Amino acid sequence: MTPKGFAFGLLLLALCVSYHVQLAQAVDACTVCTCSGTDVDCNAKGLSAVPSGIPATTVTLFLSSNPITSIPANAFATLTALESLRLYNNQITGLSANAFAGLSALTLLDLKGNQITTIPENAFTGLASLQQLWLYTNQITSISANAFAGLSALTQLWMYSNPLPNITANAFAGLTALNSMQLDRNQLTSIVANAFAGMPALTDLELQNNAITSISPSAFAGLTALTYLNMVQNHITGISANSFTGLSALNELYLSQNSITVISSNAFNGLTALSSLYLPSNQITSISANVFTNLPALSSLRLQSNSITSISSNAFTNLPALSSLRLKSNSITSISSNAFTNLPALSALDLSDNEITVIPVNAFTNLPGLTDLKLYANKITTIFANAFSGLSVLDSLDLSGNLITVIPANAIASLTALNFLYLNENQITNIPANAFASLTALTGLFLQQNQLASIDANAFAGLTALIDLDLREASITVMPVNAFTALTALTSLYLSLNQITTISANVFASLTALNYLDLSANQITSIEASAFTRLTALSDLYLNDNPFTTLPPGLFQGLPNGLYMSDSGDQSLKPNNFAVGGNTVAPPSTYGSVDEPFPCDTVCATCYDAGSSACCGVNCLTCTSSDPCTQCYEGYEMMSGFCLASAATNASIAAVASSASIASQASASSASAALAASAASAASGASAASAASAAATNVPQGSSDTSSGAIIGGVIGGVLALVLLVALIVVLRRRRSSKAASTSSVAKSRESNVANPTYETRKGNADLA
């Protein structure tokens, strides 16, 4: 490079540096930033330093997302009216002493998302009005003594997501107004004594997601106003006695997802206001007596997902306010007597997903307020009589997912207030008569996924309040006629995914309130025509995924017109190659298509559309209008648009006439004579016409008019005779049809491939036959 070129390059570099210095320290910041009233927005302007010339009246200043690396002393000294300062997402590595001097009105200081590594002493001097200080998502590893001195108005200090390894004693001294501190997601390993001294107003302390292994005695000394303490997801292995001394106002304590194996007696001593204690997902193996003593306000205790194998007698004594106790997902094998004594307020007890095999006598005595007992997903095989005695207000009992083979009738007999009973996913093989007779308040009974080889008559006797009965996938093959006797309040019955083959008449006869019936995915091949007769409240019926090939006409007759038979594209009633006359459009008593069949009106046996005026004629399977029919039931044949017994079509007109009344015989004889005369006349006319036609070829041309007249006359005579013949045949057939329709015994004797056919005679339809 020549000397001149080098000099020119230096000149350009100097100009560039000069430009950026001017940009950073403009005489008037508003030439670089956006100034609007008392707001100044310098976000993302490429500034490497705080610009000068910011108006003294500025109340809100945005300096975020710039490459600013440091804040010198007195950088904002002239901005005495400033209330909100946003410096987030810069590259600030340190804070100089007196960096914010002069900001006497500042209430919010946002320094999140920078590279700050330490908080020096007196870093926030002069911020007497500061209420919110956000330092989260930095690289802070240490806090000097008196770092927050002078922040007497500060109420919110957020320092989460830093690599801070420890807190020295009195690090936060002087923050007398602070009520919320977030130190979660740091790298704290321990809490030393007096770590939070000097914060008498603190109510919320977040310490979750750290690496704390132990809690020193007096670690929270002085926090007399603290109501919420979160220490979830740390590495705490044990809780010593008096670990939380001094927290007399604490209401919620979260210690879940640690590595706690042992809880010492009196560990929670002094927590007289504690109402919620969370200890799930630890490694606790046992609950000793007196662990939870002196907790008079405790209402919710969570111990699920630990490794507890046993519960000592009196483990939960002296907890007068306890209403909810969760012990699910442990390894408890048995329940000791007196394990849950003296818990007068307990309303919910969860022992599900354990290894319990036996429920002994009086296992839950002295729990007068218990309403919800969960024992599902254990290995229970035996439940002794009186196992649930004393649970006079129990509302819900869940015994699902166990190894129970017999309905524990004697054990549940005393549960007269029970609303919901879950016995699904067991190995129950039989429901005996009166198994639930004493449960007069029961509204929901769940027995799905059992191995019910049989259901005795009157199995559900006494359940006069039952609303929901679930028997899905329970291996049921037969339903006795009296199985559902007395279930007059039942509204939903689930019977899908069983092995039922036949639906007998009257099996649902007593279910007058039923509005939902699911019989899908069975092996049903036969449904009697009166199976649903009394289900006058039915609104949803599912028959899909069964192998039947025919349904009796009139099956849905008398049911509500709003009967719903499909759901989200999954047809509740699929035709499945109906055998009757090759019908694949819709089964009897429905109309529509294969994809979406609908039930006929209540007065119709079969129909072509909605409403009573859309009924098909008698013995008609499908029609496009009420007259004529397009397809008859098998055993019947279409004649002039009407369905008549097939035998009639094979009989001669004379045979029908001879079987009719004397009056009909006379009419038939007269008609036959007239028919013979008409035929003779027609033949004579035809012969004449033929002769005239033949002779026409030999007649001279002048005689053509005479010959044509003879031919035309003969043709006219033949046509008139033919019309008369057709008219007489129609009259005879109509009379025969009326005779066949009025003789019901003859019609009923005819065989049909329709299962259990019924041939309803609707008012106003008899004359159509």
HUHU-V817469 format. One record per backbone hydrogen bond with DSSP energy under -0.5 kcal/mol. NH is the residue of the N-H (numbers start at 1). CO is the residue of the C=O. E is the energy in kcal/mol with one decimal. If there is no record, write none. Layout:
nh: (NH;NH)
co: (CO;CO)
e: (E;E)
This chain:
nh: (6;7;8;9;10;11;12;13;14;15;16;17;18;19;20;21;22;23;24;25;26;29;31;32;33;34;35;36;36;39;40;41;42;42;44;45;58;59;60;61;62;63;63;65;67;69;71;72;74;75;75;77;79;80;81;82;83;84;85;86;87;87;89;90;91;93;94;96;96;98;99;101;103;104;106;107;108;109;110;111;111;113;114;115;117;119;120;122;123;124;125;127;128;130;131;132;133;134;135;135;137;139;141;142;144;146;147;149;151;152;154;155;156;157;158;159;159;161;165;170;171;173;175;176;178;179;180;181;182;183;183;185;187;189;191;192;194;195;196;197;199;202;203;204;205;206;207;207;209;211;213;214;216;216;218;219;221;223;224;226;227;228;229;230;231;231;233;235;237;239;240;242;243;243;244;245;247;248;250;251;252;253;254;255;255;257;259;261;262;264;264;266;267;268;269;271;272;274;275;276;277;278;279;279;281;283;285;287;288;290;291;292;293;295;295;298;299;300;301;302;303;303;305;307;309;310;312;314;315;316;317;319;322;323;324;325;326;327;327;329;331;333;336;339;341;343;346;347;348;349;350;351;351;353;355;357;359;360;362;363;363;364;365;367;370;371;372;373;374;375;375;377;379;381;382;384;386;387;388;389;391;392;394;395;396;397;398;399;399;401;403;409;412;413;415;416;418;419;420;421;422;423;423;425;427;429;431;432;434;435;435;436;437;439;440;442;443;444;445;446;447;447;449;451;452;453;453;454;456;458;459;460;461;463;464;466;467;468;469;470;471;471;473;474;480;483;485;487;488;490;491;492;493;494;495;495;497;499;501;503;504;506;507;508;509;511;512;514;515;516;517;518;519;519;521;523;525;526;528;531;533;535;536;538;539;540;541;542;543;543;548;552;554;555;557;558;559;563;564;567;570;571;572;578;579;581;582;583;590;591;593;598;600;604;607;608;614;615;616;620;621;622;624;625;629;630;631;633;636;637;639;642;644;644;646;648;649;649;650;650;651;651;656;657;658;659;660;665;666;667;668;669;670;671;672;673;674;675;676;677;678;679;680;681;682;683;684;685;686;687;688;689;690;691;692;693;694;695;696;697;698;699;699;703;704;707;708;709;710;711;712;713;714;715;716;717;718;719;720;721;722;723;724;725;726;727;728;729;730;731;732;733;734;735;736;737;738;739;740;741;742;743;744;746;747;748;749;749;750;757;760;762;765;766;768;769;769)
co: (2;3;4;5;6;7;8;9;10;11;12;13;14;15;16;17;18;19;20;21;23;27;28;29;29;41;33;34;39;36;60;34;40;62;64;42;55;38;38;84;40;61;86;88;47;48;94;70;98;72;99;74;76;78;56;79;59;59;108;61;85;110;112;87;68;69;69;71;94;122;96;98;100;102;103;83;83;132;85;109;134;136;111;92;93;142;118;146;120;147;122;124;126;127;107;107;156;109;133;158;160;116;117;117;119;170;144;146;148;150;151;131;131;180;133;157;182;184;141;194;168;170;172;174;175;155;155;204;157;181;206;208;164;165;214;190;218;192;219;194;196;199;179;179;228;181;205;230;232;188;189;189;191;214;242;216;218;220;222;223;203;203;252;205;229;254;256;212;213;262;238;266;240;267;267;242;244;246;247;227;227;276;229;253;278;280;236;237;237;239;262;290;264;291;266;268;270;271;251;251;300;253;277;302;304;260;261;310;286;314;288;315;290;292;318;295;275;275;324;277;301;326;328;284;285;285;287;338;312;339;314;342;319;299;299;348;301;325;350;352;308;309;334;336;338;366;343;323;323;372;325;349;374;376;332;333;382;358;386;360;387;387;362;364;367;347;347;396;349;373;398;400;356;357;357;359;410;384;411;386;388;390;391;371;371;420;373;397;422;424;380;407;408;409;412;414;415;395;395;444;397;421;446;448;404;405;454;430;458;432;459;459;434;436;438;439;419;419;468;421;445;470;472;428;474;429;451;429;431;482;456;483;458;460;462;463;443;443;492;445;469;494;496;471;478;480;482;484;486;487;467;467;516;469;493;518;520;476;477;526;502;530;504;531;506;508;510;511;491;491;540;493;517;542;544;500;501;501;503;528;530;532;534;535;515;515;564;517;541;572;524;527;605;552;554;602;556;560;539;570;567;569;565;583;549;579;579;580;587;598;596;591;589;601;590;614;611;612;606;617;631;631;628;628;641;622;622;619;633;644;642;639;637;642;635;645;645;646;646;647;647;648;652;653;654;655;657;661;662;663;664;665;666;667;668;669;670;671;672;673;674;675;676;677;678;679;680;681;682;683;684;685;686;687;688;689;690;691;692;694;695;695;696;700;701;703;704;705;706;707;708;709;710;711;712;713;714;715;716;717;718;719;720;721;722;723;724;725;726;727;728;729;730;731;732;733;734;735;736;737;738;739;742;743;743;744;745;746;747;754;758;760;762;762;765;765;766)
e: (-2.4;-2.1;-2.2;-2.1;-2.1;-1.9;-2.1;-2.3;-2.3;-2.3;-2.3;-2.4;-2.5;-2.2;-2.0;-2.2;-2.3;-2.3;-2.4;-2.4;-0.7;-0.5;-2.2;-1.6;-3.0;-2.4;-0.6;-0.5;-3.1;-2.3;-2.6;-3.1;-0.7;-3.0;-2.5;-0.8;-1.7;-3.1;-1.8;-2.7;-2.7;-0.6;-3.1;-2.0;-0.7;-0.8;-0.7;-0.5;-2.4;-1.3;-0.6;-1.2;-2.0;-1.5;-0.7;-1.3;-2.9;-2.2;-2.5;-2.8;-0.6;-3.0;-2.0;-0.5;-2.2;-2.3;-0.7;-1.0;-0.5;-1.1;-1.7;-1.5;-1.6;-1.9;-1.1;-2.8;-2.2;-2.5;-2.6;-0.7;-2.7;-1.7;-0.5;-2.2;-1.5;-1.5;-0.7;-1.4;-1.4;-0.6;-1.3;-1.7;-1.5;-1.1;-2.2;-2.6;-2.6;-2.4;-0.6;-3.1;-2.1;-2.0;-3.1;-1.0;-2.2;-0.5;-1.6;-1.5;-1.7;-1.6;-1.1;-2.3;-2.3;-2.5;-2.2;-0.6;-3.0;-1.9;-0.6;-1.9;-1.6;-1.4;-1.6;-2.0;-1.0;-2.2;-1.9;-2.4;-2.1;-0.6;-2.7;-2.1;-1.8;-1.4;-0.9;-0.6;-1.9;-1.6;-0.7;-1.4;-0.7;-1.4;-1.9;-2.4;-2.3;-2.5;-0.6;-2.7;-2.4;-2.4;-2.7;-0.7;-1.4;-0.5;-0.6;-1.9;-1.4;-1.8;-1.7;-1.1;-2.3;-2.4;-2.1;-2.1;-0.6;-2.6;-1.8;-2.2;-1.4;-1.5;-0.5;-1.9;-1.3;-0.6;-0.6;-1.3;-1.8;-1.8;-1.2;-1.9;-2.4;-2.3;-2.4;-0.6;-2.7;-2.1;-2.0;-2.5;-1.0;-2.0;-0.5;-1.0;-1.7;-0.5;-1.5;-1.8;-1.8;-1.2;-2.3;-2.0;-2.6;-2.6;-0.6;-2.5;-1.7;-2.3;-1.0;-1.0;-0.6;-0.8;-1.2;-0.6;-0.9;-0.5;-0.6;-1.4;-2.3;-2.3;-2.6;-2.4;-0.6;-2.6;-2.1;-2.1;-2.4;-0.8;-1.5;-1.7;-1.7;-0.6;-1.2;-0.7;-1.3;-2.4;-2.2;-2.5;-2.2;-0.6;-3.2;-1.9;-2.2;-1.4;-0.6;-1.6;-1.0;-0.9;-1.4;-2.4;-2.2;-2.7;-2.5;-0.6;-2.8;-2.7;-2.4;-1.1;-2.0;-0.7;-1.4;-1.2;-0.5;-0.8;-1.1;-0.6;-1.5;-2.3;-2.3;-2.6;-2.5;-0.6;-2.8;-2.0;-2.3;-2.6;-1.5;-2.1;-0.7;-1.7;-0.6;-1.4;-1.6;-1.9;-1.3;-2.0;-2.3;-2.4;-2.4;-0.7;-2.7;-2.0;-2.0;-2.6;-1.8;-0.8;-1.9;-2.0;-1.5;-2.6;-2.3;-2.3;-2.6;-0.7;-2.8;-2.4;-2.6;-1.3;-1.2;-0.6;-2.3;-1.4;-0.6;-0.6;-1.2;-2.1;-1.7;-1.5;-2.7;-2.4;-2.5;-2.4;-0.6;-2.8;-2.6;-1.9;-1.9;-1.4;-1.3;-1.3;-2.1;-1.8;-1.5;-0.9;-1.5;-1.6;-2.0;-1.2;-2.4;-2.6;-2.2;-2.4;-0.6;-2.7;-2.5;-0.7;-0.6;-1.7;-1.2;-1.7;-1.8;-1.0;-2.3;-2.4;-2.5;-2.4;-0.6;-2.6;-1.7;-2.8;-1.0;-2.3;-0.7;-0.7;-1.3;-0.5;-1.3;-1.9;-1.7;-1.3;-2.3;-1.9;-2.5;-2.3;-0.6;-2.8;-2.4;-2.0;-2.9;-1.5;-2.4;-2.3;-1.0;-1.8;-1.9;-1.5;-1.9;-2.2;-2.2;-2.4;-0.5;-2.1;-0.8;-0.6;-1.0;-1.5;-1.1;-0.7;-1.9;-1.4;-3.3;-1.5;-2.3;-0.9;-1.6;-0.5;-1.2;-0.8;-1.0;-2.0;-1.4;-2.6;-1.1;-3.1;-2.5;-1.6;-0.6;-2.1;-1.6;-1.1;-2.5;-1.8;-2.6;-1.7;-0.6;-0.6;-2.6;-2.2;-1.6;-2.1;-1.7;-3.7;-3.4;-1.6;-2.8;-0.7;-2.1;-1.5;-0.6;-0.9;-0.7;-0.5;-0.7;-0.6;-2.2;-2.3;-2.4;-1.3;-0.8;-2.5;-2.6;-2.4;-2.7;-3.1;-2.8;-2.5;-2.5;-2.8;-2.8;-2.5;-2.9;-3.0;-3.1;-2.5;-3.0;-3.2;-2.8;-2.9;-3.4;-2.9;-2.6;-3.0;-2.8;-2.5;-2.4;-3.1;-2.9;-2.1;-2.5;-2.7;-1.2;-0.9;-1.6;-0.5;-0.7;-1.8;-1.5;-1.8;-2.5;-1.9;-1.5;-2.0;-2.6;-2.1;-2.0;-2.3;-2.5;-2.2;-2.1;-2.3;-2.3;-2.0;-2.0;-2.4;-2.0;-1.8;-2.2;-2.2;-1.9;-2.0;-2.1;-1.9;-2.2;-2.3;-2.2;-1.9;-2.1;-2.4;-2.3;-2.0;-2.4;-2.5;-1.8;-0.8;-1.0;-0.7;-1.5;-2.7;-0.8;-0.5;-1.4;-0.9;-0.6;-0.7;-2.4;-0.6;-1.2;-0.7;-1.0)
